[in-house]
Amino acid sequence: MGEGPSLWEYFTRNWSTGQPGSIDTLLGDHIVMALLPIVAALVLAVPIGLACVRWRLLYQPIAGLVNVMYALPSLALFGVFLAVTGLSQATVIIPLTFYAVAVLVPAVVDGLRSVPEHVRQSAVAMGFTPLRRLTRVELPLAAPVVLAGLRVAAVSSISLVSVGALVGMGGLGYLFIRAWQIDYFAPAIVGIVGIVLLALVVDGILVVSQRLLTPWVRARRSG
């Protein structure tokens, strides 16, 4: 790698320059392209998972389909959507939504199936409607498994966004391309550290959310 300013000097000079390639702009783009697919995938995966639990014959075909989706190379998928959505964030967001759905659907199904049958029957005996039983009993009890899948999907999404730099939309991944272009390692180091820190922060938020949403799990462990 060639000579240049120190790593800290590069970071401070390029953090907020007002230009499209500034680090703060790339970080913002990375967050949007990584987290929007997670939200969209969760919205899609919950009803799909509910349908798979309600009609068990659906699960194997859907599981096979999402496994095929997850096996598709990300760069090839970005290239396909580039021809459809052009040079926009949707080129990365849509494929990453597919990948996140592939992770979350099995998590939702496993979480709902982990709810003890006697708990469901108790809710029915107490006069809970199906919707109330789902929202007050089944989904809260399934939350630990679903959130575990959400953590995997979130970290994977944050990592895969950087691949989008090869089609012109990669957030912090652009810094890898920049490092290669100028033959200088600092941009790549900044990109790697930024992606790792972002993944740690998001994972930490999900861990805290899980503890807040499922206090009985912590109480059970303490007991």
C-alpha positions, 0 to 999 in steps of 0.5 A: 500500500502507498504512503499517506496520512495516518489512519486518524488523520484520514478519518478526521479529514473525511468524516464530514466533508459535505461530499457524497463519499464522506464517512458520515454519509457512507455510514448513514447509507449503510445503516439505511440499506442494512436495517430497512431489509430487516424491518421489511423482512420481519413484517413479511416473515411473521405472517408467513411463519404464522401461515406455516404453523397454521397449515403445516403442509406449507412449511416444507415448500416455503422452507425450500424456497427460502433456502434457495433464496439464501443460497443465491450469491449476493453479488449476482443478485445485486447485479440482477436488480441493478438492471431493474432498479438502477443505481439506487439503494433498492438494488441492495435493499430488496435482495437483502430483504430476501436473505433476511426473510430466509433467516426469519421465517424458520425462526418465527416457525420454530418460535411459535412451535416452541409455545407449549400446547397447554399454554395455548389451551389455558388461553382458550379456557380463559376466553382469549380470542385467536388474535388476543391469544396470538398477540398476548401469549404466543408471540411474546413466548416465541420472542426469544427464538424470533429475536435470536434469528433477528440478530443473525439476520441483522449482522448478516445484512450489515455485512452484506451491504458492503458487497453492494459497493461492487455495483455502486451502492455499498455504504461503508463498503465503498471505502474498500474500493477507495483503498484499492483505487488510491493504493492506501490501507486507511479507508479499508481499515476505517470501513472494516472498523465501522462495519464491525462497530455498527454490527456490535451496536445493533446486536447490543440493541437487540439483546437489550430489547430481548431482555426488556421484552422477555423479563420472565426468561431472566427471572427463570434463569435467576430462579 
